[in-house]
Amino acid sequence: MEYLSVIADRLNTSHGQTLLHFGPWVDIPGGYAGAKIAFNRIPDAEDF
């Protein structure tokens, strides 16, 4: 799965848009609110 994710990232980057996406394409309710502030832990890369 990690190998497929790398391929998807390379395709999307080289074409400048999302060509390949895993899972359903769903809009986030209220839109993207940006990075959240974590008061009790250091945020992981996945938090962004």
N, CA, C and O atoms as a Tripos MOL2 file, in Angstrom:
@<TRIPOS>MOLECULE
protein
  192   191    48     0     0
PROTEIN
NO_CHARGES

@<TRIPOS>ATOM
      1 N           0.8140   -1.1800    0.0000 N.3       1 MET1
      2 CA          0.0000    0.0000    0.0000 C.3       1 MET1
      3 C           0.8670    1.2560    0.0000 C.2       1 MET1
      4 O           0.5430    2.2460   -0.6560 O.2       1 MET1
      5 N           1.9680    1.2040    0.7410 N.am      2 GLU2
      6 CA          2.8700    2.3680    0.7750 C.3       2 GLU2
      7 C           3.4530    2.6270   -0.6190 C.2       2 GLU2
      8 O           3.5800    3.7770   -1.0400 O.2       2 GLU2
      9 N           3.8040    1.5570   -1.3250 N.am      3 TYR3
     10 CA          4.3350    1.6810   -2.6810 C.3       3 TYR3
     11 C           3.3150    2.3450   -3.6020 C.2       3 TYR3
     12 O           3.6700    3.2130   -4.3990 O.2       3 TYR3
     13 N           2.0450    1.9390   -3.4970 N.am      4 LEU4
     14 CA          0.9880    2.5360   -4.3150 C.3       4 LEU4
     15 C           0.7710    4.0040   -3.9610 C.2       4 LEU4
     16 O           0.4840    4.8170   -4.8400 O.2       4 LEU4
     17 N           0.9060    4.3460   -2.6930 N.am      5 SER5
     18 CA          0.7670    5.7400   -2.2770 C.3       5 SER5
     19 C           1.8630    6.6080   -2.8780 C.2       5 SER5
     20 O           1.6120    7.7450   -3.2780 O.2       5 SER5
     21 N           3.0780    6.0730   -2.9420 N.am      6 VAL6
     22 CA          4.1880    6.8130   -3.5450 C.3       6 VAL6
     23 C           3.9150    7.0460   -5.0270 C.2       6 VAL6
     24 O           4.1510    8.1430   -5.5350 O.2       6 VAL6
     25 N           3.4260    6.0390   -5.7130 N.am      7 ILE7
     26 CA          3.1030    6.1850   -7.1380 C.3       7 ILE7
     27 C           2.0080    7.2420   -7.3210 C.2       7 ILE7
     28 O           2.1160    8.0970   -8.2010 O.2       7 ILE7
     29 N           0.9650    7.1910   -6.5050 N.am      8 ALA8
     30 CA         -0.1210    8.1680   -6.5990 C.3       8 ALA8
     31 C           0.4060    9.5820   -6.3510 C.2       8 ALA8
     32 O           0.0410   10.5100   -7.0730 O.2       8 ALA8
     33 N           1.2570    9.7550   -5.3420 N.am      9 ASP9
     34 CA          1.8260   11.0700   -5.0440 C.3       9 ASP9
     35 C           2.6510   11.5900   -6.2130 C.2       9 ASP9
     36 O           2.5680   12.7710   -6.5520 O.2       9 ASP9
     37 N           3.4360   10.7310   -6.8270 N.am     10 ARG10
     38 CA          4.2710   11.1490   -7.9690 C.3      10 ARG10
     39 C           3.4100   11.5500   -9.1650 C.2      10 ARG10
     40 O           3.6910   12.5520   -9.8230 O.2      10 ARG10
     41 N           2.3730   10.7800   -9.4450 N.am     11 LEU11
     42 CA          1.4700   11.1240  -10.5480 C.3      11 LEU11
     43 C           0.7740   12.4570  -10.2870 C.2      11 LEU11
     44 O           0.7170   13.3190  -11.1640 O.2      11 LEU11
     45 N           0.2560   12.6140   -9.0940 N.am     12 ASN12
     46 CA         -0.4530   13.8400   -8.7570 C.3      12 ASN12
     47 C           0.4790   15.0530   -8.7890 C.2      12 ASN12
     48 O           0.0790   16.1250   -9.2440 O.2      12 ASN12
     49 N           1.7020   14.8970   -8.3180 N.am     13 THR13
     50 CA          2.6570   15.9960   -8.3200 C.3      13 THR13
     51 C           3.0950   16.3530   -9.7300 C.2      13 THR13
     52 O           3.1870   17.5310  -10.0760 O.2      13 THR13
     53 N           3.3650   15.3490  -10.5370 N.am     14 SER14
     54 CA          3.8620   15.6200  -11.8880 C.3      14 SER14
     55 C           2.8070   16.2630  -12.7760 C.2      14 SER14
     56 O           3.1460   16.9830  -13.7150 O.2      14 SER14
     57 N           1.5350   16.0140  -12.4940 N.am     15 HIS15
     58 CA          0.4610   16.5870  -13.3070 C.3      15 HIS15
     59 C          -0.1800   17.8120  -12.6570 C.2      15 HIS15
     60 O          -1.0440   18.4480  -13.2610 O.2      15 HIS15
     61 N           0.2270   18.1460  -11.4490 N.am     16 GLY16
     62 CA         -0.2540   19.3450  -10.7820 C.3      16 GLY16
     63 C          -1.7100   19.3050  -10.3580 C.2      16 GLY16
     64 O          -2.3090   20.3510  -10.1060 O.2      16 GLY16
     65 N          -2.2830   18.1310  -10.2750 N.am     17 GLN17
     66 CA         -3.6640   17.9880   -9.8230 C.3      17 GLN17
     67 C          -3.8660   16.5780   -9.2890 C.2      17 GLN17
     68 O          -2.9930   15.7230   -9.4340 O.2      17 GLN17
     69 N          -5.0060   16.3380   -8.6780 N.am     18 THR18
     70 CA         -5.2980   15.0200   -8.1440 C.3      18 THR18
     71 C          -5.8490   14.1360   -9.2540 C.2      18 THR18
     72 O          -7.0080   14.2630   -9.6490 O.2      18 THR18
     73 N          -5.0050   13.2440   -9.7500 N.am     19 LEU19
     74 CA         -5.4200   12.2850  -10.7650 C.3      19 LEU19
     75 C          -5.8300   10.9670  -10.1350 C.2      19 LEU19
     76 O          -6.7310   10.2850  -10.6230 O.2      19 LEU19
     77 N          -5.1650   10.6200   -9.0530 N.am     20 LEU20
     78 CA         -5.4050    9.3390   -8.3970 C.3      20 LEU20
     79 C          -5.6440    9.5910   -6.9130 C.2      20 LEU20
     80 O          -4.8630   10.2770   -6.2550 O.2      20 LEU20
     81 N          -6.7300    9.0280   -6.3970 N.am     21 HIS21
     82 CA         -7.1090    9.2320   -5.0050 C.3      21 HIS21
     83 C          -7.6720    7.9220   -4.4690 C.2      21 HIS21
     84 O          -8.5030    7.2930   -5.1250 O.2      21 HIS21
     85 N          -7.2280    7.5020   -3.2820 N.am     22 PHE22
     86 CA         -7.7290    6.2840   -2.6580 C.3      22 PHE22
     87 C          -8.9110    6.6260   -1.7630 C.2      22 PHE22
     88 O          -8.8390    7.5680   -0.9730 O.2      22 PHE22
     89 N          -9.9830    5.8820   -1.8780 N.am     23 GLY23
     90 CA        -11.1460    6.0870   -1.0220 C.3      23 GLY23
     91 C         -12.1430    7.0520   -1.6370 C.2      23 GLY23
     92 O         -11.9230    7.5820   -2.7260 O.2      23 GLY23
     93 N         -13.2350    7.2730   -0.9310 N.am     24 PRO24
     94 CA        -14.2790    8.1630   -1.4580 C.3      24 PRO24
     95 C         -13.8250    9.6200   -1.4400 C.2      24 PRO24
     96 O         -13.0570   10.0370   -0.5730 O.2      24 PRO24
     97 N         -14.3140   10.3830   -2.4110 N.am     25 TRP25
     98 CA        -14.0040   11.8060   -2.4800 C.3      25 TRP25
     99 C         -15.1440   12.5410   -1.7900 C.2      25 TRP25
    100 O         -16.2160   12.7120   -2.3710 O.2      25 TRP25
    101 N         -14.9190   12.9750   -0.5570 N.am     26 VAL26
    102 CA        -15.9590   13.5890    0.2490 C.3      26 VAL26
    103 C         -15.4910   14.9640    0.7110 C.2      26 VAL26
    104 O         -14.3650   15.1150    1.1840 O.2      26 VAL26
    105 N         -16.3470   15.9570    0.5740 N.am     27 ASP27
    106 CA        -16.0310   17.2840    1.0950 C.3      27 ASP27
    107 C         -16.1270   17.2750    2.6120 C.2      27 ASP27
    108 O         -17.0270   16.6560    3.1810 O.2      27 ASP27
    109 N         -15.2050   17.9560    3.2590 N.am     28 ILE28
    110 CA        -15.2030   18.0570    4.7140 C.3      28 ILE28
    111 C         -16.2960   19.0390    5.1180 C.2      28 ILE28
    112 O         -16.3510   20.1430    4.5760 O.2      28 ILE28
    113 N         -17.1630   18.6700    6.0520 N.am     29 PRO29
    114 CA        -18.2170   19.6000    6.4820 C.3      29 PRO29
    115 C         -17.6110   20.9100    6.9950 C.2      29 PRO29
    116 O         -16.7520   20.8950    7.8760 O.2      29 PRO29
    117 N         -18.0470   22.0080    6.4570 N.am     30 GLY30
    118 CA        -17.5190   23.3080    6.8710 C.3      30 GLY30
    119 C         -16.2390   23.6910    6.1600 C.2      30 GLY30
    120 O         -15.7260   24.7880    6.3760 O.2      30 GLY30
    121 N         -15.7040   22.8130    5.3130 N.am     31 GLY31
    122 CA        -14.4680   23.1070    4.5940 C.3      31 GLY31
    123 C         -13.2360   22.8630    5.4360 C.2      31 GLY31
    124 O         -13.3380   22.5350    6.6190 O.2      31 GLY31
    125 N         -12.0740   23.0210    4.8310 N.am     32 TYR32
    126 CA        -10.8100   22.8120    5.5330 C.3      32 TYR32
    127 C         -10.5470   23.9870    6.4580 C.2      32 TYR32
    128 O         -10.5290   25.1360    6.0180 O.2      32 TYR32
    129 N         -10.3480   23.7080    7.7120 N.am     33 ALA33
    130 CA        -10.1390   24.7570    8.7140 C.3      33 ALA33
    131 C          -8.6650   24.9750    9.0150 C.2      33 ALA33
    132 O          -8.3430   25.7550    9.9120 O.2      33 ALA33
    133 N          -7.7620   24.3230    8.3080 N.am     34 GLY34
    134 CA         -6.3420   24.4790    8.5540 C.3      34 GLY34
    135 C          -5.8580   23.5690    9.6690 C.2      34 GLY34
    136 O          -6.6050   22.7360   10.1820 O.2      34 GLY34
    137 N          -4.6060   23.7400   10.0290 N.am     35 ALA35
    138 CA         -4.0040   22.9100   11.0760 C.3      35 ALA35
    139 C          -4.6160   23.2500   12.4320 C.2      35 ALA35
    140 O          -4.9220   24.4080   12.7150 O.2      35 ALA35
    141 N          -4.7850   22.2510   13.2420 N.am     36 LYS36
    142 CA         -5.3490   22.4310   14.5800 C.3      36 LYS36
    143 C          -4.2200   22.6030   15.5940 C.2      36 LYS36
    144 O          -3.1350   22.0470   15.4290 O.2      36 LYS36
    145 N          -4.4810   23.3620   16.6210 N.am     37 ILE37
    146 CA         -3.5020   23.5600   17.6830 C.3      37 ILE37
    147 C          -3.6420   22.4170   18.6880 C.2      37 ILE37
    148 O          -4.7350   22.1380   19.1790 O.2      37 ILE37
    149 N          -2.5230   21.7640   18.9830 N.am     38 ALA38
    150 CA         -2.5230   20.6710   19.9550 C.3      38 ALA38
    151 C          -1.9190   21.1790   21.2610 C.2      38 ALA38
    152 O          -0.7510   21.5650   21.3000 O.2      38 ALA38
    153 N          -2.7080   21.1780   22.3160 N.am     39 PHE39
    154 CA         -2.2320   21.6910   23.5950 C.3      39 PHE39
    155 C          -1.6010   20.6150   24.4700 C.2      39 PHE39
    156 O          -0.8540   20.9280   25.3980 O.2      39 PHE39
    157 N          -1.9010   19.3320   24.1760 N.am     40 ASN40
    158 CA         -1.4050   18.2770   25.0510 C.3      40 ASN40
    159 C          -0.4350   17.3310   24.3610 C.2      40 ASN40
    160 O          -0.0300   16.3340   24.9580 O.2      40 ASN40
    161 N          -0.0470   17.6180   23.1080 N.am     41 ARG41
    162 CA          0.9090   16.7470   22.4140 C.3      41 ARG41
    163 C           1.5040   17.4840   21.2320 C.2      41 ARG41
    164 O           0.9920   18.5190   20.8060 O.2      41 ARG41
    165 N           2.5990   16.9370   20.7020 N.am     42 ILE42
    166 CA          3.2300   17.4730   19.5050 C.3      42 ILE42
    167 C           2.4940   16.8950   18.3070 C.2      42 ILE42
    168 O           2.3430   15.6760   18.2220 O.2      42 ILE42
    169 N           2.0240   17.7350   17.3660 N.am     43 PRO43
    170 CA          1.2800   17.2130   16.2050 C.3      43 PRO43
    171 C           2.1520   16.3400   15.3100 C.2      43 PRO43
    172 O           3.3440   16.5970   15.1420 O.2      43 PRO43
    173 N           1.5430   15.3090   14.7430 N.am     44 ASP44
    174 CA          2.2050   14.4460   13.7680 C.3      44 ASP44
    175 C           2.0130   15.0470   12.3830 C.2      44 ASP44
    176 O           1.1750   15.9310   12.2030 O.2      44 ASP44
    177 N           2.7770   14.5790   11.4070 N.am     45 ALA45
    178 CA          2.6390   15.0520   10.0320 C.3      45 ALA45
    179 C           1.2330   14.7990    9.5010 C.2      45 ALA45
    180 O           0.7320   15.5910    8.7040 O.2      45 ALA45
    181 N           0.5830   13.7130    9.9230 N.am     46 GLU46
    182 CA         -0.7610   13.3820    9.4760 C.3      46 GLU46
    183 C          -1.7990   14.3970    9.9690 C.2      46 GLU46
    184 O          -2.8970   14.4710    9.4160 O.2      46 GLU46
    185 N          -1.4650   15.1750   10.9990 N.am     47 ASP47
    186 CA         -2.3930   16.1720   11.5280 C.3      47 ASP47
    187 C          -2.5400   17.3640   10.5900 C.2      47 ASP47
    188 O          -3.4710   18.1580   10.7230 O.2      47 ASP47
    189 N          -1.6160   17.4830    9.6430 N.am     48 PHE48
    190 CA         -1.6580   18.6100    8.7180 C.3      48 PHE48
    191 C          -2.1590   18.1270    7.4140 C.2      48 PHE48
    192 O          -2.2800   18.9090    6.4710 O.2      48 PHE48
@<TRIPOS>BOND
     1     1     2 1
     2     2     3 1
     3     3     4 2
     4     3     5 am
     5     5     6 1
     6     6     7 1
     7     7     8 2
     8     7     9 am
     9     9    10 1
    10    10    11 1
    11    11    12 2
    12    11    13 am
    13    13    14 1
    14    14    15 1
    15    15    16 2
    16    15    17 am
    17    17    18 1
    18    18    19 1
    19    19    20 2
    20    19    21 am
    21    21    22 1
    22    22    23 1
    23    23    24 2
    24    23    25 am
    25    25    26 1
    26    26    27 1
    27    27    28 2
    28    27    29 am
    29    29    30 1
    30    30    31 1
    31    31    32 2
    32    31    33 am
    33    33    34 1
    34    34    35 1
    35    35    36 2
    36    35    37 am
    37    37    38 1
    38    38    39 1
    39    39    40 2
    40    39    41 am
    41    41    42 1
    42    42    43 1
    43    43    44 2
    44    43    45 am
    45    45    46 1
    46    46    47 1
    47    47    48 2
    48    47    49 am
    49    49    50 1
    50    50    51 1
    51    51    52 2
    52    51    53 am
    53    53    54 1
    54    54    55 1
    55    55    56 2
    56    55    57 am
    57    57    58 1
    58    58    59 1
    59    59    60 2
    60    59    61 am
    61    61    62 1
    62    62    63 1
    63    63    64 2
    64    63    65 am
    65    65    66 1
    66    66    67 1
    67    67    68 2
    68    67    69 am
    69    69    70 1
    70    70    71 1
    71    71    72 2
    72    71    73 am
    73    73    74 1
    74    74    75 1
    75    75    76 2
    76    75    77 am
    77    77    78 1
    78    78    79 1
    79    79    80 2
    80    79    81 am
    81    81    82 1
    82    82    83 1
    83    83    84 2
    84    83    85 am
    85    85    86 1
    86    86    87 1
    87    87    88 2
    88    87    89 am
    89    89    90 1
    90    90    91 1
    91    91    92 2
    92    91    93 am
    93    93    94 1
    94    94    95 1
    95    95    96 2
    96    95    97 am
    97    97    98 1
    98    98    99 1
    99    99   100 2
   100    99   101 am
   101   101   102 1
   102   102   103 1
   103   103   104 2
   104   103   105 am
   105   105   106 1
   106   106   107 1
   107   107   108 2
   108   107   109 am
   109   109   110 1
   110   110   111 1
   111   111   112 2
   112   111   113 am
   113   113   114 1
   114   114   115 1
   115   115   116 2
   116   115   117 am
   117   117   118 1
   118   118   119 1
   119   119   120 2
   120   119   121 am
   121   121   122 1
   122   122   123 1
   123   123   124 2
   124   123   125 am
   125   125   126 1
   126   126   127 1
   127   127   128 2
   128   127   129 am
   129   129   130 1
   130   130   131 1
   131   131   132 2
   132   131   133 am
   133   133   134 1
   134   134   135 1
   135   135   136 2
   136   135   137 am
   137   137   138 1
   138   138   139 1
   139   139   140 2
   140   139   141 am
   141   141   142 1
   142   142   143 1
   143   143   144 2
   144   143   145 am
   145   145   146 1
   146   146   147 1
   147   147   148 2
   148   147   149 am
   149   149   150 1
   150   150   151 1
   151   151   152 2
   152   151   153 am
   153   153   154 1
   154   154   155 1
   155   155   156 2
   156   155   157 am
   157   157   158 1
   158   158   159 1
   159   159   160 2
   160   159   161 am
   161   161   162 1
   162   162   163 1
   163   163   164 2
   164   163   165 am
   165   165   166 1
   166   166   167 1
   167   167   168 2
   168   167   169 am
   169   169   170 1
   170   170   171 1
   171   171   172 2
   172   171   173 am
   173   173   174 1
   174   174   175 1
   175   175   176 2
   176   175   177 am
   177   177   178 1
   178   178   179 1
   179   179   180 2
   180   179   181 am
   181   181   182 1
   182   182   183 1
   183   183   184 2
   184   183   185 am
   185   185   186 1
   186   186   187 1
   187   187   188 2
   188   187   189 am
   189   189   190 1
   190   190   191 1
   191   191   192 2
@<TRIPOS>SUBSTRUCTURE
     1 MET1         2 RESIDUE 1 A MET
     2 GLU2         6 RESIDUE 1 A GLU
     3 TYR3        10 RESIDUE 1 A TYR
     4 LEU4        14 RESIDUE 1 A LEU
     5 SER5        18 RESIDUE 1 A SER
     6 VAL6        22 RESIDUE 1 A VAL
     7 ILE7        26 RESIDUE 1 A ILE
     8 ALA8        30 RESIDUE 1 A ALA
     9 ASP9        34 RESIDUE 1 A ASP
    10 ARG10       38 RESIDUE 1 A ARG
    11 LEU11       42 RESIDUE 1 A LEU
    12 ASN12       46 RESIDUE 1 A ASN
    13 THR13       50 RESIDUE 1 A THR
    14 SER14       54 RESIDUE 1 A SER
    15 HIS15       58 RESIDUE 1 A HIS
    16 GLY16       62 RESIDUE 1 A GLY
    17 GLN17       66 RESIDUE 1 A GLN
    18 THR18       70 RESIDUE 1 A THR
    19 LEU19       74 RESIDUE 1 A LEU
    20 LEU20       78 RESIDUE 1 A LEU
    21 HIS21       82 RESIDUE 1 A HIS
    22 PHE22       86 RESIDUE 1 A PHE
    23 GLY23       90 RESIDUE 1 A GLY
    24 PRO24       94 RESIDUE 1 A PRO
    25 TRP25       98 RESIDUE 1 A TRP
    26 VAL26      102 RESIDUE 1 A VAL
    27 ASP27      106 RESIDUE 1 A ASP
    28 ILE28      110 RESIDUE 1 A ILE
    29 PRO29      114 RESIDUE 1 A PRO
    30 GLY30      118 RESIDUE 1 A GLY
    31 GLY31      122 RESIDUE 1 A GLY
    32 TYR32      126 RESIDUE 1 A TYR
    33 ALA33      130 RESIDUE 1 A ALA
    34 GLY34      134 RESIDUE 1 A GLY
    35 ALA35      138 RESIDUE 1 A ALA
    36 LYS36      142 RESIDUE 1 A LYS
    37 ILE37      146 RESIDUE 1 A ILE
    38 ALA38      150 RESIDUE 1 A ALA
    39 PHE39      154 RESIDUE 1 A PHE
    40 ASN40      158 RESIDUE 1 A ASN
    41 ARG41      162 RESIDUE 1 A ARG
    42 ILE42      166 RESIDUE 1 A ILE
    43 PRO43      170 RESIDUE 1 A PRO
    44 ASP44      174 RESIDUE 1 A ASP
    45 ALA45      178 RESIDUE 1 A ALA
    46 GLU46      182 RESIDUE 1 A GLU
    47 ASP47      186 RESIDUE 1 A ASP
    48 PHE48      190 RESIDUE 1 A PHE
